[in-house]
Amino acid sequence: MNPTAIVLNLGGEGEIPGVINQQGPWVLGPNWRCSRDGRTFAELVADGHVFLICPNVPLPFPDDSVDVVYTNGVPIDRNATFGLGVQSAEIKRILKPGGRWVDDYGATTWTKP
């Protein structure tokens, strides 16, 4: 992949090396733990994972600016525990032409024309 590519894991908890993990502000709370291994937000950051803390809507990226979006185990187009889940319209908005949306299983869900 292009070293200047913007790769975003919506709802990410560090499971994909070298990408930007997006989470809501709840990860900053004292009781939040990674669903995979129980690490805290501070531990994930100390391990070198990069996070963007923001709501799911709107995502703070310009239109047509992201190369790849991963969605791993996150609710799409519905409410989640902490509010509105990831919205497919937002993914489609931020992807560059030719950008890919990759699902839980590593399959491309959608490619932007």
ZARO-781426 format. One line per 5 residues: number of its first residue (from 1); for each residue x, y, z negated of N, C-alpha, C. Coordinates in pm, 1 decimal, decimal comma, always signed. Layout:
BEGIN
NUM) X Y Z X Y Z X Y Z  ...
REM end
This chain:
BEGIN
1) +84,0 -118,0 +0,0 +0,0 +0,0 +0,0 +88,0 +123,7 +0,0  +36,7 +228,4 +58,4 +104,2 +356,4 +65,5 +135,9 +406,2 -76,5  +261,0 +442,6 -105,4 +295,5 +486,6 -241,5 +224,6 +614,8 -284,9  +170,6 +691,5 -189,3 +97,4 +811,9 -225,7 -53,9 +788,8 -227,1  -95,1 +665,1 -208,9 -237,7 +632,6 -208,9 -297,4 +658,2 -347,3
6) -420,9 +702,6 -348,1 -494,0 +718,1 -473,1 -581,4 +594,8 -489,2  -554,0 +517,6 -594,1 -627,1 +394,4 -621,4 -689,4 +407,8 -759,3  -819,5 +386,0 -766,3 -896,7 +410,7 -886,5 -971,2 +284,2 -928,2  -961,1 +249,7 -1056,0 -1036,0 +137,3 -1111,8 -1143,4 +194,3 -1203,2  -1267,4 +198,5 -1154,7 -1376,8 +255,3 -1232,4 -1412,0 +161,2 -1346,4
11) -1409,7 +213,7 -1467,7 -1430,5 +129,9 -1585,2 -1308,2 +46,8 -1617,7  -1194,5 +84,2 -1562,2 -1071,6 +6,8 -1576,7 -1016,1 +5,0 -1718,0  -956,8 -108,8 -1751,5 -893,8 -127,5 -1883,3 -750,8 -176,8 -1868,3  -686,6 -141,1 -1758,7 -548,4 -181,2 -1738,3 -530,6 -316,1 -1673,8  -637,9 -373,4 -1620,2 -625,7 -507,1 -1561,5 -560,6 -508,3 -1423,8
16) -551,9 -392,1 -1359,6 -486,1 -383,2 -1229,1 -364,5 -292,7 -1245,7  -244,8 -346,2 -1233,6 -124,6 -264,6 -1254,3 -114,2 -149,3 -1154,3  -69,0 -35,0 -1203,1 -34,3 +77,1 -1117,4 -149,1 +159,4 -1062,3  -270,5 +144,0 -1115,0 -382,5 +223,6 -1067,0 -429,1 +320,4 -1175,3  -512,9 +415,0 -1137,0 -575,6 +505,2 -1232,5 -699,7 +435,1 -1286,8
21) -706,9 +420,7 -1417,2 -822,6 +359,4 -1482,1 -915,6 +469,2 -1529,4  -1040,1 +465,7 -1484,5 -1138,8 +564,2 -1528,2 -1221,2 +504,4 -1640,3  -1238,4 +582,0 -1746,4 -1324,0 +543,4 -1858,6 -1395,5 +668,1 -1909,1  -1504,0 +646,4 -1978,7 -1576,1 +757,0 -2040,8 -1510,9 +796,2 -2172,0  -1557,0 +904,8 -2232,3 -1495,9 +954,8 -2355,8 -1507,0 +859,6 -2474,3
26) -1592,8 +759,6 -2465,8 -1606,4 +663,1 -2575,9 -1477,3 +588,9 -2605,4  -1385,3 +577,8 -2508,7 -1259,9 +506,4 -2534,7 -1172,5 +579,2 -2636,2  -1201,4 +706,0 -2658,5 -1124,1 +784,1 -2754,4 -1171,5 +762,5 -2898,0  -1283,5 +695,3 -2914,5 -1336,6 +668,5 -3048,1 -1253,5 +564,4 -3121,8  -1256,3 +567,0 -3253,5 -1171,1 +477,4 -3333,1 -1208,1 +329,5 -3322,5
31) -1327,5 +298,4 -3278,0 -1369,6 +158,3 -3274,4 -1362,0 +93,8 -3136,9  -1323,6 +170,2 -3033,2 -1319,4 +112,1 -2898,7 -1202,3 +15,2 -2886,8  -1228,3 -97,4 -2823,3 -1125,6 -197,9 -2794,9 -1145,3 -249,5 -2653,3  -1036,9 -282,1 -2588,1 -1038,9 -341,2 -2455,2 -1117,3 -472,4 -2460,2  -1207,3 -491,6 -2365,1 -1291,1 -611,6 -2366,9 -1212,3 -739,3 -2336,0
36) -1097,6 -727,7 -2273,0 -1018,5 -846,8 -2238,4 -934,9 -898,5 -2354,2  -867,5 -805,1 -2425,8 -770,8 -852,6 -2525,8 -774,8 -775,6 -2657,6  -870,6 -686,1 -2672,6 -888,1 -617,1 -2800,1 -792,9 -503,2 -2828,2  -707,1 -467,4 -2730,3 -615,6 -355,6 -2753,6 -692,0 -223,3 -2759,1  -636,0 -129,2 -2833,0 -695,2 +4,2 -2840,5 -654,6 +85,6 -2717,6
41) -721,7 +197,3 -2700,7 -686,5 +290,0 -2593,0 -540,3 +333,3 -2606,4  -498,5 +369,2 -2727,0 -360,5 +413,1 -2750,1 -260,4 +303,7 -2712,7  -293,2 +179,2 -2742,3 -203,5 +68,1 -2706,4 -193,4 +50,9 -2555,5  -305,5 +65,0 -2485,0 -302,7 +54,2 -2339,2 -218,5 +165,6 -2277,7  -235,2 +287,2 -2328,5 -156,2 +400,1 -2278,4 -8,2 +378,0 -2309,7
46) +22,9 +330,7 -2429,4 +162,7 +304,0 -2466,9 +225,9 +197,7 -2377,2  +142,8 +107,6 -2324,2 +191,9 +5,0 -2231,3 +211,3 +59,2 -2090,3  +179,1 +187,9 -2069,4 +203,4 +251,2 -1940,2 +83,2 +261,9 -1849,0  -34,7 +223,7 -1896,3 -154,5 +236,0 -1813,3 -199,8 +381,5 -1809,4  -240,2 +426,0 -1692,3 -284,1 +563,5 -1671,0 -436,6 +567,1 -1675,0
51) -491,0 +663,9 -1747,7 -635,4 +675,9 -1761,8 -682,2 +815,2 -1723,2  -800,0 +818,5 -1667,3 -874,9 +940,5 -1643,1 -1001,0 +927,5 -1727,5  -1021,3 +1018,8 -1820,4 -1137,5 +1015,3 -1907,9 -1240,8 +1113,3 -1851,8  -1353,4 +1059,3 -1805,4 -1457,1 +1142,1 -1744,7 -1586,5 +1062,5 -1734,3  -1698,2 +1131,5 -1718,1 -1823,7 +1059,9 -1697,0 -1824,2 +992,2 -1559,2
56) -1919,3 +903,0 -1540,1 -1931,1 +833,4 -1411,6 -1989,6 +921,8 -1301,6  -2063,4 +1023,9 -1341,0 -2125,6 +1114,5 -1245,1 -2114,2 +1255,7 -1297,2  -2061,5 +1348,9 -1220,2 -1989,1 +1324,3 -1097,5 -1844,6 +1284,5 -1128,5  -1787,4 +1203,4 -1044,2 -1645,2 +1171,1 -1058,7 -1564,7 +1292,9 -1014,4  -1456,7 +1325,7 -1085,4 -1382,9 +1450,4 -1057,5 -1281,9 +1437,8 -942,4
61) -1329,0 +1387,9 -829,8 -1246,2 +1376,1 -710,5 -1319,1 +1443,9 -595,7  -1245,0 +1513,2 -510,0 -1309,4 +1572,5 -392,7 -1363,5 +1463,7 -299,4  -1455,8 +1502,4 -215,5 -1503,8 +1412,5 -110,9 -1383,7 +1363,0 -29,7  -1391,0 +1236,8 +13,5 -1291,4 +1180,0 +106,2 -1147,8 +1189,5 +54,7  -1125,0 +1157,4 -73,1 -991,4 +1176,9 -130,1 -926,4 +1051,4 -188,8
66) -1000,8 +942,5 -202,0 -949,9 +822,9 -269,4 -935,9 +709,2 -167,8  -824,2 +637,1 -176,1 -797,2 +529,8 -79,7 -868,8 +399,2 -112,7  -867,0 +361,1 -240,4 -928,8 +234,4 -282,4 -996,9 +256,8 -416,5  -1118,8 +202,0 -430,4 -1190,6 +201,4 -557,4 -1216,7 +56,2 -594,2  -1176,3 +19,1 -715,9 -1207,5 -112,4 -770,9 -1319,9 -97,2 -872,5
71) -1409,7 -192,6 -874,8 -1512,0 -199,4 -979,4 -1506,4 -340,1 -1037,7  -1455,3 -349,9 -1157,2 -1438,4 -479,0 -1224,1 -1530,3 -487,5 -1344,7  -1636,7 -564,9 -1332,7 -1724,4 -587,7 -1446,4 -1795,0 -464,1 -1497,8  -1827,8 -371,8 -1409,1 -1899,7 -251,6 -1451,8 -2038,3 -249,6 -1388,2  -2135,9 -192,1 -1458,4 -2269,5 -182,1 -1398,7 -2268,5 -81,4 -1283,6
76) -2329,9 -118,4 -1175,1 -2337,8 -32,0 -1057,7 -2484,1 +9,6 -1038,4  -2506,3 +138,2 -1022,7 -2638,9 +194,1 -994,7 -2743,2 +160,5 -1100,7  -2700,3 +157,5 -1226,1 -2795,9 +137,3 -1335,4 -2737,6 +195,2 -1463,5  -2820,7 +201,8 -1565,5 -2774,0 +250,7 -1694,6 -2687,8 +145,8 -1762,8  -2593,9 +193,2 -1840,5 -2503,2 +106,2 -1914,1 -2514,7 +139,3 -2062,7
81) -2435,4 +74,0 -2143,5 -2438,1 +94,7 -2287,8 -2421,4 +241,2 -2325,6  -2330,6 +311,6 -2257,6 -2299,3 +449,3 -2294,0 -2358,5 +551,9 -2197,7  -2456,9 +512,4 -2117,7 -2519,6 +606,9 -2025,6 -2517,5 +556,2 -1883,5  -2526,0 +647,7 -1791,4 -2532,2 +614,3 -1650,0 -2407,1 +539,1 -1606,2  -2426,4 +425,6 -1543,0 -2313,6 +346,0 -1494,7 -2253,4 +405,5 -1368,8
86) -2160,3 +335,1 -1312,0 -2095,2 +376,2 -1188,1 -2200,5 +380,1 -1077,6  -2195,0 +482,8 -997,8 -2292,6 +500,2 -890,6 -2227,7 +476,0 -754,6  -2290,5 +391,3 -674,0 -2235,6 +360,5 -542,2 -2224,6 +486,7 -456,5  -2317,0 +580,1 -473,1 -2309,6 +704,7 -395,6 -2182,1 +783,1 -428,0  -2139,5 +779,7 -554,3 -2015,6 +848,6 -592,9 -1893,9 +779,1 -532,2
91) -1894,6 +647,9 -531,9 -1783,5 +573,2 -470,4 -1774,9 +608,8 -322,5  -1887,2 +606,3 -256,2 -1889,2 +636,4 -112,7 -1849,1 +780,5 -84,6  -1883,3 +871,2 -174,4 -1847,3 +1012,2 -157,5 -1697,0 +1033,6 -166,5  -1632,3 +971,0 -265,1 -1490,0 +1000,6 -288,5 -1395,6 +921,9 -198,8  -1440,4 +811,2 -139,9 -1351,0 +733,6 -53,9 -1316,2 +809,7 +74,0
96) -1189,5 +798,5 +114,4 -1145,6 +852,5 +242,2 -1204,7 +768,1 +354,9  -1215,4 +823,8 +475,4 -1251,7 +738,4 +588,9 -1150,6 +622,6 +599,0  -1202,7 +502,5 +609,0 -1118,6 +382,7 +607,8 -1090,6 +331,6 +468,3  -1132,5 +407,4 +365,3 -1112,4 +366,1 +225,9 -1199,6 +247,4 +191,0  -1152,6 +168,0 +94,7 -1222,3 +43,2 +59,6 -1272,4 +44,8 -83,3
101) -1388,9 -15,1 -102,4 -1446,2 -43,5 -234,1 -1431,0 -193,0 -254,0  -1356,9 -232,8 -358,3 -1325,1 -372,8 -385,1 -1395,6 -415,0 -513,8  -1464,1 -529,9 -509,5 -1542,3 -574,9 -624,4 -1463,8 -665,1 -718,9  -1534,3 -721,0 -816,0 -1476,6 -806,0 -920,4 -1393,6 -922,5 -866,9  -1430,3 -971,1 -752,6 -1367,2 -1092,0 -700,2 -1259,3 -1062,9 -597,1
106) -1226,2 -936,7 -581,3 -1121,8 -898,3 -486,5 -1172,1 -885,6 -343,8  -1302,8 -898,0 -324,6 -1359,9 -885,9 -191,1 -1394,9 -740,4 -163,8  -1376,4 -698,1 -39,7 -1416,1 -563,4 -2,4 -1567,5 -557,8 +6,7  -1627,0 -473,9 -77,3 -1771,2 -455,9 -80,2 -1815,6 -361,6 +31,8  -1732,6 -259,8 +57,6 -1769,1 -159,4 +156,9 -1644,0 -88,6 +203,8
111) -1638,2 -55,2 +331,5 -1531,0 +26,5 +388,1 -1594,4 +150,2 +448,4  -1541,3 +266,8 +412,5 -1599,1 +391,2 +463,7 -1564,2 +409,0 +610,1  -1666,6 +432,2 +691,5 -1639,6 +451,9 +836,2 -1553,7 +575,1 +862,1
REM end
